[in-house]
Amino acid sequence: MRMIVLLPGYNILPWSQDFNEKLSSISQFLKQKYEMDTYLVFIDDGSTKLGTTLDKHISNLKKIQHCKIITARHHLNRGQGAALMTALKIGRDILNGDYFVTLDSDGQHNPLNVISMLDTLKKQNLNIIFGNRFGAAKQYINQIPTFRKTILRLAVNFEKYITGLNLSDAHNGFRLFDRKAANILEIQQDRMAHATEIKKLIYKHGLAYGEATVEIIYDKQSLQNGQKNGNAINIIQELIREKVF
Amino acid sequence: MTFLLLPIIYLTIIGYIISIDWAYLYPEHKTAFYIELFLVLSVVPFVVYLYFHYPLLYAHGGRKIDLTVFLWLSRELIHIRVRFNKQRREITQLTRDLAIRDARYIQDFDAIKI
């Protein structure tokens, strides 16, 4: 069996050693417990900033152990949704993965959460499991900036209405899904609205979904690398444009 | 005579544009065509019954030339958006195909493609 970790990145500085170690240990754990080979697909989405291009990531990526790493580069910046779809195509169509994890490359996610997500997915016979940052311990919830928390709460209700999925978190990039879900995911939204599109596709095809608690770290670097609050407006615009045109 | 002739000319031009868009835009993007049709049909009464709607048109500073510009701009905006979306999808597909073609294992970063 193969677990594919999908990691799109744009203008992202090489992540910390801690993140590498967590990816290494999760790969080792999956091999030992489930006889599962881990592949990491990293897509550089046309980074242009100094120190963020693919060649700067290579030495860092080589430090990840027990995991085969595939890299690819978008020559033009096409957005996170497009980069994720490229990673998924490599993982699904070339590597023939059985399970897929999507992570944000800003280092906010804790890869160790994959263990509990995979357990829940298997036990409850789900096709996809979405990360929920609001179920985490207080120390993690308190890290979320207040304004971000307010926007996320509003987005949760908006997405319930738009997608039909009843989830407690919105636009959480931490997801785990099986082959069946991977086969129906043909993401058309190039930019951030892809998160909403994924939910719509899951609802449309009637796949089984669930939630699992994930820890998200909001430190200075991850906030600098991560989504900005103003993106909420862009996401709504993208959804309307896609719907009409 | 001018009273009847001008609306007929305007409507003929509008009908001609719509028929072209029906042939080219409709198969490509139905929603965009319907939006355009709606925009056009909503202003056609102002052309036909100009004098009946004169107070309303006057209130909006409307003349036939404004109507023509309005129709033309609306149509162009719809066409630009549809064309933009189509090209965006094509560029993404091309970028993706190139990325997948050049993808490689990190262990073989300097040598072998997958």
Interface residues (C-beta under 8 A of the other chain):
Chain A: I43 G46 I58 L61 K62 K68 I69 I70 T71 A72 R73 H74 H75 L76 R78 A82 M85 T86 K89 I90 I94 Q188 D190 R241 V244 F245
Chain B: H29 T31 A32 I35 I78 R81 V82 N85 R88 R89 I91 T92 T95 R96 L98 A99 I100 D102 A103 R104 Y105 I106 Q107 F109 I114
